[in-house]
Amino acid sequence: MRRRLGKWTVLSVLFVALVLCDQGTKFLAVDRLTDAFERRGEAALFQKLHGFYVHRFLTPHRDPYRVAPFWQMTYAENPGAAWGLFRDLSSRVRNAFFILISLAAVVFILHYYRRLREGQRYYQVALALLLAGAVGNFIDRLTRQYVIDFIDWYAGSYHWPTFNLADSLIVVGVAMLLVHPGQRRGGEASGGPRGADPAGRRGL
């Protein structure tokens, strides 16, 4: 009989894999959608990785890469939140605000996760997505004071605000928490973290 993965193992594996995917896709956006590395003569992988976290405020200088009739990859730097919220604040105030919000979100997610039972795999995955998304964008703000976006969905002249993988992880994680599947077999309850059972008794 195979041993079931513990909840902290699940969180660690998903968190590391998803943060690496987020940073990797942003690296590819800089590499493929801008000429930042070429202009600086950075050809080796380690040079590009160093430049990825050092260079600031890049100019695309390349046409968007079309994936589908409604989807293209476009390099963008977003100093604000979704839909450009708070981008008019001074850079120092804005960056400090988002860093504090990100740290508070990480603390809240870990506190909530700690209360989950081992069998609540659905909620474990949802919170792992939220944590990875929050940390992915936090790394951007900490290293360069803006978030790299590159996924551009559009219909005709209308463009949905450009986003990235971390944004998608956050949206999916929140959606999973809001629309959960109800009671599952194997001991996974629909009531979220331990604390009170259906009869109102405190959980252990």
Short mmCIF file of the C-alpha atoms (twelve columns), coordinates in Angstrom:
data_MODEL
# 
_entry.id   MODEL 
# 
loop_
_atom_site.group_PDB 
_atom_site.id 
_atom_site.type_symbol 
_atom_site.label_atom_id 
_atom_site.label_alt_id 
_atom_site.label_comp_id 
_atom_site.label_asym_id 
_atom_site.label_seq_id 
_atom_site.Cartn_x 
_atom_site.Cartn_y 
_atom_site.Cartn_z 
_atom_site.pdbx_PDB_model_num 
ATOM 1   C CA . MET A 1   0.000   0.000  0.000   1 
ATOM 2   C CA . ARG A 2   1.443   3.325  -1.049  1 
ATOM 3   C CA . ARG A 3   1.921   5.954  1.617   1 
ATOM 4   C CA . ARG A 4   -0.192  9.041  1.048   1 
ATOM 5   C CA . LEU A 5   1.672   12.298 0.705   1 
ATOM 6   C CA . GLY A 6   1.426   14.592 3.700   1 
ATOM 7   C CA . LYS A 7   -0.144  18.004 3.297   1 
ATOM 8   C CA . TRP A 8   3.172   19.849 3.733   1 
ATOM 9   C CA . THR A 9   4.786   17.676 1.071   1 
ATOM 10  C CA . VAL A 10  1.926   18.527 -1.281  1 
ATOM 11  C CA . LEU A 11  2.362   22.224 -0.570  1 
ATOM 12  C CA . SER A 12  6.149   22.110 -1.009  1 
ATOM 13  C CA . VAL A 13  6.080   20.223 -4.307  1 
ATOM 14  C CA . LEU A 14  3.316   22.310 -5.870  1 
ATOM 15  C CA . PHE A 15  4.737   25.586 -4.559  1 
ATOM 16  C CA . VAL A 16  8.269   25.020 -5.887  1 
ATOM 17  C CA . ALA A 17  7.071   23.675 -9.251  1 
ATOM 18  C CA . LEU A 18  4.573   26.485 -9.850  1 
ATOM 19  C CA . VAL A 19  6.877   29.322 -8.776  1 
ATOM 20  C CA . LEU A 20  9.564   27.941 -11.093 1 
ATOM 21  C CA . CYS A 21  7.003   27.786 -13.919 1 
ATOM 22  C CA . ASP A 22  5.915   31.367 -13.234 1 
ATOM 23  C CA . GLN A 23  9.450   32.738 -13.194 1 
ATOM 24  C CA . GLY A 24  10.402  30.567 -16.165 1 
ATOM 25  C CA . THR A 25  7.576   31.870 -18.335 1 
ATOM 26  C CA . LYS A 26  8.453   35.458 -17.394 1 
ATOM 27  C CA . PHE A 27  12.080  34.761 -18.312 1 
ATOM 28  C CA . LEU A 28  10.947  33.461 -21.701 1 
ATOM 29  C CA . ALA A 29  8.819   36.589 -22.160 1 
ATOM 30  C CA . VAL A 30  11.893  38.783 -21.661 1 
ATOM 31  C CA . ASP A 31  14.014  36.509 -23.867 1 
ATOM 32  C CA . ARG A 32  11.542  36.132 -26.753 1 
ATOM 33  C CA . LEU A 33  9.537   39.357 -26.659 1 
ATOM 34  C CA . THR A 34  12.303  41.898 -25.947 1 
ATOM 35  C CA . ASP A 35  15.857  42.387 -27.157 1 
ATOM 36  C CA . ALA A 36  17.190  43.085 -23.648 1 
ATOM 37  C CA . PHE A 37  19.697  40.232 -23.694 1 
ATOM 38  C CA . GLU A 38  20.832  40.845 -27.273 1 
ATOM 39  C CA . ARG A 39  21.515  44.557 -26.674 1 
ATOM 40  C CA . ARG A 40  23.754  43.663 -23.754 1 
ATOM 41  C CA . GLY A 41  25.532  40.786 -25.479 1 
ATOM 42  C CA . GLU A 42  24.176  38.201 -23.065 1 
ATOM 43  C CA . ALA A 43  24.114  34.865 -24.845 1 
ATOM 44  C CA . ALA A 44  24.884  32.255 -22.195 1 
ATOM 45  C CA . LEU A 45  22.042  31.005 -20.012 1 
ATOM 46  C CA . PHE A 46  23.637  32.133 -16.751 1 
ATOM 47  C CA . GLN A 47  24.158  35.625 -18.216 1 
ATOM 48  C CA . LYS A 48  20.512  35.805 -19.216 1 
ATOM 49  C CA . LEU A 49  19.335  34.555 -15.831 1 
ATOM 50  C CA . HIS A 50  21.445  37.198 -14.107 1 
ATOM 51  C CA . GLY A 51  20.143  39.879 -16.457 1 
ATOM 52  C CA . PHE A 52  16.574  38.734 -15.941 1 
ATOM 53  C CA . TYR A 53  16.716  39.879 -12.320 1 
ATOM 54  C CA . VAL A 54  18.963  42.912 -12.908 1 
ATOM 55  C CA . HIS A 55  17.608  44.738 -15.981 1 
ATOM 56  C CA . ARG A 56  14.799  47.211 -15.452 1 
ATOM 57  C CA . PHE A 57  12.107  48.884 -17.572 1 
ATOM 58  C CA . LEU A 58  12.670  47.055 -20.831 1 
ATOM 59  C CA . THR A 59  11.293  48.048 -24.221 1 
ATOM 60  C CA . PRO A 60  9.840   45.154 -26.257 1 
ATOM 61  C CA . HIS A 61  11.264  46.111 -29.694 1 
ATOM 62  C CA . ARG A 62  9.582   43.006 -31.050 1 
ATOM 63  C CA . ASP A 63  6.119   42.300 -32.420 1 
ATOM 64  C CA . PRO A 64  3.729   40.273 -30.258 1 
ATOM 65  C CA . TYR A 65  3.792   36.513 -30.828 1 
ATOM 66  C CA . ARG A 66  0.404   35.305 -32.038 1 
ATOM 67  C CA . VAL A 67  -0.786  32.039 -30.497 1 
ATOM 68  C CA . ALA A 68  -4.426  31.995 -31.671 1 
ATOM 69  C CA . PRO A 69  -6.891  34.432 -33.304 1 
ATOM 70  C CA . PHE A 70  -7.807  35.736 -29.820 1 
ATOM 71  C CA . TRP A 71  -4.507  35.188 -28.012 1 
ATOM 72  C CA . GLN A 72  -1.054  36.665 -28.360 1 
ATOM 73  C CA . MET A 73  2.060   37.033 -26.219 1 
ATOM 74  C CA . THR A 74  2.882   40.693 -25.555 1 
ATOM 75  C CA . TYR A 75  5.551   41.923 -23.147 1 
ATOM 76  C CA . ALA A 76  4.246   44.404 -20.563 1 
ATOM 77  C CA . GLU A 77  5.438   45.834 -17.258 1 
ATOM 78  C CA . ASN A 78  2.684   46.457 -14.738 1 
ATOM 79  C CA . PRO A 79  3.651   48.569 -11.687 1 
ATOM 80  C CA . GLY A 80  0.072   48.484 -10.402 1 
ATOM 81  C CA . ALA A 81  -2.441  45.790 -9.552  1 
ATOM 82  C CA . ALA A 82  -4.953  44.161 -11.891 1 
ATOM 83  C CA . TRP A 83  -6.267  46.539 -14.549 1 
ATOM 84  C CA . GLY A 84  -3.468  48.959 -13.639 1 
ATOM 85  C CA . LEU A 85  -4.948  49.881 -10.245 1 
ATOM 86  C CA . PHE A 86  -2.728  52.083 -8.044  1 
ATOM 87  C CA . ARG A 87  -0.210  52.682 -10.823 1 
ATOM 88  C CA . ASP A 88  -0.583  56.450 -10.319 1 
ATOM 89  C CA . LEU A 89  0.856   56.273 -6.802  1 
ATOM 90  C CA . SER A 90  4.537   57.127 -6.337  1 
ATOM 91  C CA . SER A 91  6.774   54.122 -7.003  1 
ATOM 92  C CA . ARG A 92  8.061   53.995 -3.414  1 
ATOM 93  C CA . VAL A 93  4.595   54.062 -1.832  1 
ATOM 94  C CA . ARG A 94  3.130   51.685 -4.398  1 
ATOM 95  C CA . ASN A 95  5.917   49.128 -4.074  1 
ATOM 96  C CA . ALA A 96  5.873   49.206 -0.264  1 
ATOM 97  C CA . PHE A 97  2.087   48.773 -0.318  1 
ATOM 98  C CA . PHE A 98  2.183   45.731 -2.605  1 
ATOM 99  C CA . ILE A 99  5.057   44.117 -0.706  1 
ATOM 100 C CA . LEU A 100 3.141   44.446 2.571   1 
ATOM 101 C CA . ILE A 101 -0.033  43.102 0.969   1 
ATOM 102 C CA . SER A 102 1.890   40.151 -0.488  1 
ATOM 103 C CA . LEU A 103 3.517   39.314 2.846   1 
ATOM 104 C CA . ALA A 104 0.153   39.529 4.613   1 
ATOM 105 C CA . ALA A 105 -1.382  37.221 1.993   1 
ATOM 106 C CA . VAL A 106 1.411   34.654 2.432   1 
ATOM 107 C CA . VAL A 107 0.994   34.675 6.228   1 
ATOM 108 C CA . PHE A 108 -2.783  34.301 5.922   1 
ATOM 109 C CA . ILE A 109 -2.541  31.441 3.410   1 
ATOM 110 C CA . LEU A 110 -0.015  29.528 5.540   1 
ATOM 111 C CA . HIS A 111 -2.128  30.046 8.658   1 
ATOM 112 C CA . TYR A 112 -5.215  28.775 6.839   1 
ATOM 113 C CA . TYR A 113 -3.262  25.863 5.355   1 
ATOM 114 C CA . ARG A 114 -1.930  24.809 8.764   1 
ATOM 115 C CA . ARG A 115 -5.502  24.257 9.935   1 
ATOM 116 C CA . LEU A 116 -6.370  21.865 7.095   1 
ATOM 117 C CA . ARG A 117 -6.676  18.170 7.799   1 
ATOM 118 C CA . GLU A 118 -4.479  15.700 5.932   1 
ATOM 119 C CA . GLY A 119 -7.440  14.413 3.921   1 
ATOM 120 C CA . GLN A 120 -8.516  17.816 2.594   1 
ATOM 121 C CA . ARG A 121 -6.518  17.517 -0.608  1 
ATOM 122 C CA . TYR A 122 -8.790  19.780 -2.625  1 
ATOM 123 C CA . TYR A 123 -8.213  22.725 -0.297  1 
ATOM 124 C CA . GLN A 124 -4.509  21.942 -0.085  1 
ATOM 125 C CA . VAL A 125 -4.180  22.271 -3.846  1 
ATOM 126 C CA . ALA A 126 -6.263  25.471 -3.918  1 
ATOM 127 C CA . LEU A 127 -4.122  27.153 -1.250  1 
ATOM 128 C CA . ALA A 128 -0.915  25.943 -2.898  1 
ATOM 129 C CA . LEU A 129 -2.016  27.686 -6.112  1 
ATOM 130 C CA . LEU A 130 -2.779  30.872 -4.184  1 
ATOM 131 C CA . LEU A 131 0.564   30.796 -2.371  1 
ATOM 132 C CA . ALA A 132 2.575   30.177 -5.543  1 
ATOM 133 C CA . GLY A 133 0.767   32.961 -7.391  1 
ATOM 134 C CA . ALA A 134 1.248   35.453 -4.573  1 
ATOM 135 C CA . VAL A 135 4.953   34.640 -4.212  1 
ATOM 136 C CA . GLY A 136 5.525   34.646 -7.987  1 
ATOM 137 C CA . ASN A 137 4.373   38.252 -8.312  1 
ATOM 138 C CA . PHE A 138 6.021   39.162 -4.980  1 
ATOM 139 C CA . ILE A 139 9.396   38.133 -6.434  1 
ATOM 140 C CA . ASP A 140 8.808   40.494 -9.363  1 
ATOM 141 C CA . ARG A 141 7.949   43.446 -7.145  1 
ATOM 142 C CA . LEU A 142 10.835  42.776 -4.791  1 
ATOM 143 C CA . THR A 143 13.438  42.547 -7.561  1 
ATOM 144 C CA . ARG A 144 12.207  45.089 -10.122 1 
ATOM 145 C CA . GLN A 145 9.236   47.026 -8.603  1 
ATOM 146 C CA . TYR A 146 6.790   45.883 -11.268 1 
ATOM 147 C CA . VAL A 147 5.218   42.659 -12.497 1 
ATOM 148 C CA . ILE A 148 6.001   41.138 -15.877 1 
ATOM 149 C CA . ASP A 149 2.816   40.358 -17.843 1 
ATOM 150 C CA . PHE A 150 2.730   38.708 -21.238 1 
ATOM 151 C CA . ILE A 151 -0.578  36.884 -21.891 1 
ATOM 152 C CA . ASP A 152 -2.801  39.094 -24.050 1 
ATOM 153 C CA . TRP A 153 -6.363  37.962 -24.831 1 
ATOM 154 C CA . TYR A 154 -8.363  40.094 -27.211 1 
ATOM 155 C CA . ALA A 155 -11.434 40.285 -29.419 1 
ATOM 156 C CA . GLY A 156 -11.150 42.747 -32.254 1 
ATOM 157 C CA . SER A 157 -9.924  46.010 -30.782 1 
ATOM 158 C CA . TYR A 158 -10.800 45.030 -27.194 1 
ATOM 159 C CA . HIS A 159 -7.932  43.636 -25.106 1 
ATOM 160 C CA . TRP A 160 -8.349  41.978 -21.738 1 
ATOM 161 C CA . PRO A 161 -5.729  43.362 -19.300 1 
ATOM 162 C CA . THR A 162 -2.451  41.539 -19.901 1 
ATOM 163 C CA . PHE A 163 -1.664  38.952 -17.213 1 
ATOM 164 C CA . ASN A 164 0.788   36.214 -16.296 1 
ATOM 165 C CA . LEU A 165 0.880   32.694 -14.872 1 
ATOM 166 C CA . ALA A 166 0.932   33.885 -11.255 1 
ATOM 167 C CA . ASP A 167 -2.269  35.862 -11.862 1 
ATOM 168 C CA . SER A 168 -3.871  32.734 -13.320 1 
ATOM 169 C CA . LEU A 169 -2.860  30.644 -10.293 1 
ATOM 170 C CA . ILE A 170 -4.461  33.173 -7.959  1 
ATOM 171 C CA . VAL A 171 -7.697  33.281 -9.966  1 
ATOM 172 C CA . VAL A 172 -7.941  29.477 -10.148 1 
ATOM 173 C CA . GLY A 173 -7.122  29.117 -6.449  1 
ATOM 174 C CA . VAL A 174 -9.791  31.624 -5.423  1 
ATOM 175 C CA . ALA A 175 -12.325 29.987 -7.768  1 
ATOM 176 C CA . MET A 176 -11.592 26.578 -6.222  1 
ATOM 177 C CA . LEU A 177 -12.230 27.959 -2.745  1 
ATOM 178 C CA . LEU A 178 -15.463 29.630 -3.808  1 
ATOM 179 C CA . VAL A 179 -16.810 26.693 -5.817  1 
ATOM 180 C CA . HIS A 180 -15.773 23.547 -3.971  1 
ATOM 181 C CA . PRO A 181 -17.098 20.094 -4.904  1 
ATOM 182 C CA . GLY A 182 -18.786 19.367 -1.577  1 
ATOM 183 C CA . GLN A 183 -18.319 16.215 0.484   1 
ATOM 184 C CA . ARG A 184 -15.705 13.870 -0.963  1 
ATOM 185 C CA . ARG A 185 -14.795 10.316 -0.237  1 
ATOM 186 C CA . GLY A 186 -11.674 9.529  1.698   1 
ATOM 187 C CA . GLY A 187 -12.353 11.960 4.532   1 
ATOM 188 C CA . GLU A 188 -12.169 15.255 2.659   1 
ATOM 189 C CA . ALA A 189 -14.892 17.463 4.072   1 
ATOM 190 C CA . SER A 190 -16.436 20.393 2.294   1 
ATOM 191 C CA . GLY A 191 -16.320 22.599 5.359   1 
ATOM 192 C CA . GLY A 192 -12.803 23.962 4.867   1 
ATOM 193 C CA . PRO A 193 -10.180 23.836 7.596   1 
ATOM 194 C CA . ARG A 194 -10.747 22.118 10.870  1 
ATOM 195 C CA . GLY A 195 -12.414 24.139 13.541  1 
ATOM 196 C CA . ALA A 196 -16.046 23.078 13.741  1 
ATOM 197 C CA . ASP A 197 -17.881 19.992 12.564  1 
ATOM 198 C CA . PRO A 198 -21.469 20.005 11.201  1 
ATOM 199 C CA . ALA A 199 -22.815 19.627 14.727  1 
ATOM 200 C CA . GLY A 200 -20.902 22.672 15.906  1 
ATOM 201 C CA . ARG A 201 -18.329 20.766 18.019  1 
ATOM 202 C CA . ARG A 202 -14.767 22.091 17.951  1 
ATOM 203 C CA . GLY A 203 -12.345 20.058 15.863  1 
ATOM 204 C CA . LEU A 204 -9.111  18.769 17.360  1 
# 
